[in-house]
């Protein structure tokens, strides 16, 4: 008799159990999508109900029973618990209570197991905590989420050990960690000795009647599978940020966030195309949950004072980072990878719609862009470049693209790069379907068949990766510049993958494998670090870039996109874009006007969605407004390129929450409807049909890019300029510009303009990076009271600079 896959048995009952569990024990849960509530295909897996199920057994971290402070290794005793009830005056509550073992024969099994625990120090700011919840027969190999597959080993002496009462203390220049023996605690302090957070123990919860999930793991009665609840304390005013491209409130405090890659089908719900198991706290620390399993983060939703990270994995691998936001992002991206620099042309405008489907349309659109002097660098062919729309076979339709190589060459001569859409799912009518099935390149179900109607490429299989990359290689060698890596969120949860693991461990990793496969072949053939992808997991930032999914054509969708972009940037991603104007229907003209500068002041800019997207389709007045905003981006290209380069070096996002640059400005932590574009330009989009808006400015002075009016930090009502956006520059900033060109190919980088935004006539500074060498340089200018001069030219012999005050610049371009 053929044995069933044990990992599949472990996970197959999740959806069925959810309703029964909730009926057994009532616990407040976050709002869920209709799909989740009804257990539909690929519904996000929320594991939190498993931690409130009377049928399960819970093991609470109780005592440190062995520990070697020199190696940081020891064992923790876990106290067995079950849920018991208490009724008082017609009200019933349930609490975890210690329980005896229930196994037979009892001598063979520990009622309160002693299991491995370790603490390591990856850097002076990074701590790693690992714990097992049972015997590990197959240790983890290299991790795709980590650079080179492993975490670096810290240099000796960075953290100093001292013995303290009831425990062990380790100290670096940036903080300290105390491991207490009983009750077992890990306490995290900053360099000033302030407690940032600590593990939550039942002993910490004696002053409340509210049931709390302490630091523990669950053993499910249904299949004996185990998952960890890493519970830490939260402080009264603490705020939480990150978790990927989340469309909900930027501050996750009080939310329950399910980290499970999902086709969100929009940008105004709690689902995520791009969940990332990382977050940072306003209190000065961040955490990376190093796993690919589903995770449910309860950031004080069930109990305001406790952050419970319910991790599907049966092992805990948690990295904790100390510092301010920039420090945390730098450390996290040192671990999981920093984004490489995309090619210069990718920073130009991408013109697209769903869909151009012929050479004729490609030529018409590009000719119109050049004739009307609307700068652009990319034309994207979406689902319609195949013979049958959406049926991906990696071949241009011979009936509508008779000479694709000539078209690609012609358009490239005119300064246009080509991007092509594709996806990893193959319908039965696809001509490639039989080959994929015959060669076993697909994700299988427990019987070896297809889990779904479609064949889903299995990127854990090296033969699948080779087959897939060979298909893309033919297009890239033809002259295609970028591949749109669409979808990737529906890898079968119940699938059996080539590497032997189930979808419980591979579903969230699927986007990372998919991103990597497309990126690596593109890099090999074209030399460029570029894809255009929708789904991600931790580490996908190494394969830029990603866009924000299928937004509705509405004001609230536009605002949600910004929150998502900020959240994504706070999760280690430097580069991000979104469909300007929204995706689903024809964009209303007013919305298009206001969304356009937001899109053009993002790291990458693409007009995409239901037709029409071409500016001339909206009339001359709109086309003039479109050109004006587009021209602004192209003149700003030296600023954009230099800021992008700095992001690749420091793990920073181009679309940046205010508190990243101004962590000591309390108001900066509260704003989610404006952003910094790089370090020096503040952008406040117009989310409604109004001429201006209220804007919060961090401490200091800010100068309006369009009018030259100066503002002090704080709240102001500011009118937008000719371009419908509020856009201000940090006082003392030097913003490099370049002469307008119709594509980045035609830009002259030997002559740059330095626009000085400074009201004090003292010193100003900025960044410059030439595409020819990709080296970042700081330029410093000093004033003699009338004029500014470079202290030195770091690009002597390569570039000459024309220096101009912001007054002259604004007057010239009004």
N, C-alpha and C positions, 0 to 999 in steps of 0.2 A: 504493500500500500504506500502510495506516495505521500510523504509527510508535507504538511502545509508549512509555508514559510513562517517562522516564529515571529519575525518583526512585523509581518503583515497582521498576524493575530493580535499583536500588542496594540495596534493602532486602529483596527477596523471598526471598533465600536464607538468611536468618539461622538459622531453625529447622533447616533441612536441614543447614547447615554445622556446627552445634554438635557433632553426634556425630562427624563426620569430623575436625573440628579436635581434639577431645579424644582421638581415637584416634591422631592424628598426633603430638601432644605432650602428655604427661601433666603436669597442673598441678593442685595442690590447689584444689578449689572448695568454696564453701559448700554446705550442705545445701539442696536444692531441692525444691519440691513435686512430687508425682506428675505434676501437669499440666505443669510445666516439663520434667521429665525425658522426658516422652513427646511433647512438642511439641503439646499440645492447643490448641484454640481460645482465643485471648486469653491464652496463657501469657506470663508476664513475660519480657521480652527482656533477657537478660544478654549484654552485648556483650564481656565480659572474654575469652572464648575467642579473639576476633579478635586479641588482643594476644599470643597464644602460638601462632600458626599459622605453620608453616614456609613456607607458600606466600605469605605476605604480605611486604610491604616496610615497613620502619620507619625513620622519620626522627627523629633525636635532636637536641634543641636543643643546639647546639655553641658558637656564638660570636655576640656582638653585633657586627655588621659596620658598621652606621651608627647614629648616635643623636644627636638634638638634645635636650639637657637642658632647653631652654626649653619645648619642646612635649611632651616625653616620648615622641616618636615616633622609630622607627628600624626596622632590619631585623635578623633573626636568621638565621644560617646553620644549616641542619638537615643533619646528617651521615647519609647513607643507610646502613642496616644491614639485615642478614638474620640469621636464626637459623642457627647452625652448632653441630655437636655435638662433644663430647669424651668419649671412653670411657677409663676408668681402672679396672683391676681389676674388671671385670664391672659397672661402674656408669657410666651415661651421663647427662651433663648437656647442656643447650643454652644458648647464650649469644648475645646480639646482637653481631655483628661488622661492622665497616665493609665496604661492598661498592661496586663500581663501578656506574655506570648500565647499564641493560639496554635502553634505548630506541633505536630506529633512526628516522631518523639521529640519532646522539648529539649533534651540534652544536645540535640544535633543543631539547634538553631538559637542564635542569640536573640533574646527578647529586646535587648537594647544594644544594637550592634556597635562595635568599635571600628571606625572606617578611616581611611587615609585622608589627611589634610595637609596642605602645603601653602606656604607664602613665599613668593619670590619677588625680587626687585629688578625690574627690567631697565629702569633708568632712575635718575634722582627724583623724577616726578611720577613714575609708573610702578604700581604694585599689582601683582598677580596672585589671585587666590584660587586654589583648585581643591575640589573635594569629590570623593566618590560616594555613591549611595549603595554600592554593592560590589561584588567581585567583578573585575574587568578582565575578560578573557582575551580581548583584542585591543591593545592600546592604540590610540589615535596615531595616524601617520602625519604626514605634512598637511597643513591646512591651506586651502586655496584662499582663505580670507586674509592670511598673513603674508607679508613680503617675504619671499624666499621660503614660504611654508612654515617658518618657525619664528618664535619671538626671540629677539636678541638676548644674550646673557649680559647682565650688568657687570660693570667693572667692580672689582673688590674695593671696599672702603668707602663707597658712596653713601651707604646706609650704615650707621653705627648702632650696635646692639648694647643695651643695658638691661639688667634685671630690675624689675619693679615688683611691688607687692601684688600678689595674685596674678602675675603674668610676665610678659616679655615686651620690651619696647625697642623699636627701630626708628632712627632719626636720620633725615637727610637735610639738605639746605632748604627744602621746600615744605617740609612737614614731618609728621611722625605717625607711626602705627603702633597701637598697643594690642597685643593678643592676650586676653584674660582667660584664666584657667576655668573658674567656676563662679557664676554661670559663664559658659563660653561666650566671649564677645570679641569682635574686631572693632576697634575704635580708630577713626581717622581724624587727624588734627592737621591744621595748617602750620606754617612756620612760626606763627605767633602763639601757638598753643591753643587755639580755638578749636573746639570739637566741631567737625563738619558733619559727620554722620557716624552711626554705629549700627552693628547688627541688632535686630530686635529679638529679645528673648521673652518667654512667658513671665519671667521675673520683672520685666519692665512694664508689664501691662496690668499690674494688680490694682491700679488706681482707676480703672475703667470697667464698665459693664459690657462694653462693646466687644463682640468676638473679633479677634485679630489672628491672622495667619502669621505665626512667628517664623524665624529662620528654620526651615524644615524641609523634608521631602515626603511626597506621597507615594504609597504603594497601593496601586489600584487592585481592588478585589476581583475585578473582571479578568485580569490577565497577569497580575504581578509586575506590570511595567511601573517604572518609577520616574518622577519628575521633581525638580527642585523648586522650592520657593525661597529665594534669597531676599530676606526682608531687612530693610534698613530704616532708621528713623528719618523723619523730615522735620525741619524747623518751621516756626510759625510763618515767616515771610518768604520761605524758600520757593523758588520757581524752577521749573524743569523744562528743558528744551532739547529738541532733536527727534530721534526715532524715525528719521527718513523724511520723505516727501509727504507730510501729513497735512491734510486740508482743514483740520479742526483748529481750535485756538492755538496760537503759537506756544503759549505757556501750557504745558501738559499737566501741571499740578491740578489735582482733582479729577483727572480723566483716567479712563481705563483704555489702554492702547493695545490692540492686537497686532502683533508683528507677524504677518503672513502675507506673502506676495499675492496680490489679487488684481484682476482687471476691474479697476474701480468704476469703470463706465461713467466717468465724470469727475468733477473736482470739488463737489460740495457734500461729500459724505465721509464717513470714518474709515473707509477702505483705503488701501495704499498700493499703488503700482510699485513703490520704491520704499518698502520698510527697511530700516537699518537698526540693528540691535545695539544702539549707542545713544547716550544722552549726556547732557551736561547740566549742572546745577548752578544757580546763581550764588550758591554758597562757596564755590571754589573747588569743585571736583567734577569729574565725569566718570561714566562707567561704560564698558564695552562687554556685552555678553557674548562670549566667543562660542557660538553654536549656530547651527543652521536649522534647528527645530523650531516649531511654532513657539511664540513667547506671548504672554499676556502681562503687560506692565500695569499694575494698579498704583498710580502715582497719588496716593492719598484719596482715592475715590471711595473706598470702603471704610477707611479710617484716616482722618486727616493727617495724623502724625506718623504714618508708616507708609513706606514705599515698598511694595511687594512685587518682586520680579519673578513671575511664575514661568519657569523655563522648561520646555518640554524634555530636554535632555536628562539622561540619568546620571550625568556628571556635571559638576559646576566648574566652569572656567571663566573667571571674571577678572577683567583688568580695571583698575581704578587709577585715574589720572588726577594730579593736583595742580592747581594754578588758576589763572584767569582764562577767559575763553580762548584767547590766542594760544596760550600755553597748552591747553587741553587739546585743541584741534591739531596743533603741531605734533604732540605726543601720539595722539590716536592715529594720525596719518603716517607717522614714522612706523607705526606698527602694521597698519593695513594698507599703506601705500598712498603716495601723493600723486595727484593727477599730472601726467606729462603735458607738455605744451602742444595744443592742437595747431594745425597749420594756419598761417595768416589768412588765407582765403576763407577759412571757416568762420572768421569773425565778420565777414561781409554779410549782406542780406541774402537769405534763402527764400526764393519765390516758389510757392507751391500752392496746390489745392488738391482736393480729392475729386478728380484726378486728371492730370494731363495724360492723354492716352494715344498720342501719335507724334511722329516727327513734325508734322505740320504745326501742331499746337506748340511744340517746343521752340521751333523757329519763330513763330508768330509772337510768342510772349517775350522771348529774348530780344527780338528786333524792336518791339514796342518799348521795352525798358531802355534800350540804348537810344532810340529815336527821341524819347521823351526825357532823356537825361535823368533817369532814376537809377542811382547806383545799385548794383547787385552783383553777387559772385557765384550764386548757386541756383540751379533750377532742379527741382525735385520731381521725379516721376513716381507717383504713389501706386495704388493697386492696379492701375490700368495699363501697364507696359507689357503684360503678357497677352497671349492670344485671347484668353478668357479672363475677364476681370476677377481679381482675388486668387486665381488658381496659380500659385507660385511654381513655375518650372524653370526659373532662371534664364529664360529666353525671351528676347524681344519678339513681339508679335510681327511675323513677316508681312502681314497684310497692312499694318499701320506704321511699322518701322522698317521700311525696305533697306535702309542703309544706316544702321545704328552707329557703326564705327565712324562713318563720315560725319554724322550729326554730332557725335561726341567731340570729334576733332575740330569741326567748324566752331562749335560753341566754346571750346576751350581757347581757340585762337581769339575769340571775342571776349575772353575773360570770364567765361562761365564754367563752373565745375558741375558734374552730374552726380546726383544722389539717386539711388534706386531703393524702392520698398521691397521687403520680403518678410516672411514669417516662418516659424519652425514647425508648423502644423500642415499636414498634407491630407486633403480630402480624398475619398476613394476614387473619384473621377480624375484625379491628377495623374498624368502620365508617369510620374515618378513613384507613385504609391506602390505598385507591384515590386519595383526594385528595392525600395526601403524595407518592405516586408520580407522579401526573399533573402536579403542580406542581414536581416535582424538588426537594423539600425534604429529601431523604435523602442520606446519604453513599453515594457510588457506588464500584463496583469499576472496574478498568481498562477494562472494556467498557461501562460506564455502567449496569450492572445493580446489584442488591442484593448486597453481599458476604455477607450472612447471610440467614437465613430472615426475620428482622424488618427493618423499615425503621427506621434510626437517624437521628434528626433531625440535620441538619448546621447547627450553630450558627455556622459561618463564613459562612453565607449570610444576608444581612440579611433576605431574604424569609422564611426559616425562623424567625428570631428574632421577626419581626413576627407571623407566624402563631401561634407558640407563645405569645407574650405576650398576644395577643388572646384565646386560650383561657383563660389564667389570669385575665385582666382580668375576664371575665364572672363568675368565681367570687368574685374579690376585691370586685367591685362589689355582689355579692349579700350580702356581709358576712363572708366568710371572712377570717381574719386571717393565716394562714400556710400556705405550701405546703411539703410534704415533698418535697425534691429528691432522690429516691432513685436508686440506681444511678449510671450515668455513667462506669463504669470500663471499658466494653467498646467504646469507639470503635474502628472497624476499623483495625488496623495497616496493612493493605494497601489501605485506602480512598483514593479520590481526592476531596479536599474542594473545596468551591466556590472557596476562595481559591487553588487550584492546588497545594496542598501535599499530601503523602501523610501517612498516619497515623503514620509515623516521627516527624514533627514535630507532628502534631495530636493524637495519642492522649492524651498527658499534659496537653495544654491543654484537652481536652474538658471536664473537670470545672469548670475556671475559667470557660469560656464559658457552661456550663450554670448554674453558680451565679450568674453575673452576670445572665443573662437573667431568671431567676426573681426575683432580688433587686430588680432595677431596676424591674420592673413592680409589684412589691409596694410598694416605696418610693413610686412615682409615685401609686398609688391610695390606699394606707392611711397613708402618711407614715412607716411603720416600717421600720427596718433589720432584717429578719428573714427567714430561711428555715430549714429543718431539713434539712441535707444530709449525705450520706455520703461523697462523693468530693471531692478537692481537688487543687490544684497551687499553686505559689507565687503569692501574690496573692489566693487565695480567702479569706484572713482579712478582706478588705474586705467580705465578704458573709456575716455571721454568721447562723446558727451551725451547728455540725457535731456529729454524734454518732458513737459508736465502733463501729458495725457489729453483726454478728450473733453475739453472744457465746454460748457454751455456758452451761449452768446448772451451773457447777462452781466450786470454790474457785480452781482454777488459771486459769480464764477471768476471774474477778474480779480476780486479781492481774495478769493480762496487761493487762486494761483500764486499770489504774492506770499500769502502765509506759507503755502507749500514750498515755494522757492527758498524762503528764509529758513524754514525747518530743514530742508534738504541741505542747504549750505552749512547749517549747524551740525550736520551729520558727516562732514568730511568731504563734501563734493564742491569742487571749485567752479564747475561749469554746468549751466542749466539754462534751458530755454522753455518756451511755451508757444502755443498756437495763437498768434496775434489776432485778436478779435473773437476768439472762440472757434470751436470746431463744428458743432452739430448742424447749424443752419446758416443761411446767409447772414453775415454780420450786419446789424444796423449801423448806418453810417456814423451816427454820433458815437456809438460805442467803439467803432473802429478807430475814429480820430483819437479818442482818449487812451485806448489800449496800445496804440502804435508807439508812442514814446516810451511807455513801460517796456514794451518788447524790444525797442531799439536801445534801451538802456539796461539790458540784461546781457549776460556774457555772450550769448548768441541769439540771433534774431531770425525767426521764420514766420512768414505769412502762410497759414495753412488752414484748411477746413473746407466746408461746403462752399462751392462756387457762388458768386465770383469772389476772388481775393485780389485780383489785379486792380490797382488804384484807378485806372482810367474807366473802369466799369461803373464808378460812382460819380463821374462827372469831373469837369475841369477844376472846380474849386477844391474838391477833395484831393485830386491828384496833385495840385500845387501844395496842399498841406502835407501830403504824404512825402513829396519830394523834399520839402523843407526839413522835416524831421529826419529823413534818411540822410540828407546831406550833413546834418549835424553829427550823426554817428560816424560817417566816413571821415569828416574832419577830425573827429576825436580818436581816430584809430591809433595814433601813437600812445595816447593815454590808456586806451582799452588794452592794447597789446602789452604795455609795461605792467599794468595792474594784473593782467592775466599771468604774466611771468612770475610776479611776486607770489600770486596765489599758489602756483605750482611748487614754489620753494618752501612755503610756510604752511600749506594745508588750509589756506583761507578761501572763503567763497567770494566770487565777484558780486553776487547779490547778497548783501551782508546786513545782518541785524545790527542796529545801532550800538548795542552793548558790546559787540565784539571790539569796536574801536574805543568805546567810552564806558568801560565796566564800572567806573566809579561815579557815573552820572545815574542817579536812581531812576530818573524818568526814562532813560534809554531802555531799561528792562521791561517797560510797559507798552512799548509801541510795536504794533504788528501791521500797520498800513502804510509804512514808508520804509526806506532802506538806504543804505550806502552802496553806491555803485563803485566798487573799489574803495580806497581809503579816503578819497578827497571830495567826492561828489555825493550829495544827498538828494534822493529822488522821492517825491511824494506824488504818486499818480492821482488822477481825478477819477474816482470811482462812481461819480454821479455827474449828470449833465449840469455842471455848475462852472463858473468862471474861476473859482479859487477854492481853497479849503483851509482848515485848521492844520497847522504843521507844528510838530515838536522838534526843537533844535537842541542838540546837546550843548553843554557849556562851551562858551567861546563865541566867536563871531562868524557869521556866514554871509556870503555874497551871492545874490541872485544871478545865475548864469545868463539870464535873458534880459534883465533890466539893470543890473548893477547895484540895486538897492541892498544895503547891509542890515543885518539883523543880529541882535544878541541872542544867546541861548534862552530857551523857554518856549512857551506857546505863542504862536502868531497866526493870524488869518492872512494868508498870502495869495494874491491873485496870480494865476498862471500867465505866462508870456504868450507870444505868438504861437509857439508850439504848446499845445494844451497839456502842460505838466508843470509842477513846481519843482525847480531844479536849482540847488544852491551849492556853492563851493566853499570848502573850509578856508577861512582866512589864513593866508600864509602859504597857500598851495600854488604850485606851478603846474599848469595843465598843458601838456604838449599837444599840438595840433599839426596837421599836414594839409597841403594844398589838395583841394577836392579833386577826386578822380572817380571814374565810373566803375572801376573795379580795383581791388587791392593790387592786382597785377600791374596796374599803371601808376601806382603811387611812387613818388620820388622821395625816398627816405634820406637823401643827402641834404635836404633843406627842410628843417622843421621850425615851427613857430612855438615859442614858449610864452603862454599867456599868464601873466602874473596877477593872481587874485590876492591882493594885500592892501589893507587900508592903513597900515602903520608905517609904510616906507622904510622898512628895516631889512629883514631877511625873508626869503621864501624858498621852498624846496619842492621837488617832485621827482618822478621816476621816468627813465627813458630806457627802451630796449629796442634794438634794431633786429628785424627778422633775419638779417644776414648772419648774425652770430649768436643771437638769443642770450646775450649777456645783459644782466640788469645793472643799470647805473643810476646813482643818485645825482641830481643836479641841484646846486645851491646857488642862489642869486642874492646879491647884496645891493642895497640902494645907497646912493650918495645924497639922497634927498629929492632928487629929480628923476634919475634914471636907474635902472637895474642893470647889473653886469654879472656875468658868470664868475664865481670864485675861481673855477677852472673848468675846462671843457674835457670831460671824460671820453668824448668821442672825437677828439682832435684828428683831423685827416679823413674822417668818415662822414661827418655831418656838420653843417653850419647851422647856427641858431639865430633866428630873428626874434628879438625880445620885445614884447608889447604889453602894456598895462591892460587890465580888463576893461577900463573905460574905452580905450581905442578899439579893442576887439568887439565889444558889444555894439558900439556905434557903427562899426563896419558891417556887421551882420544883421542889423535890425531891418 
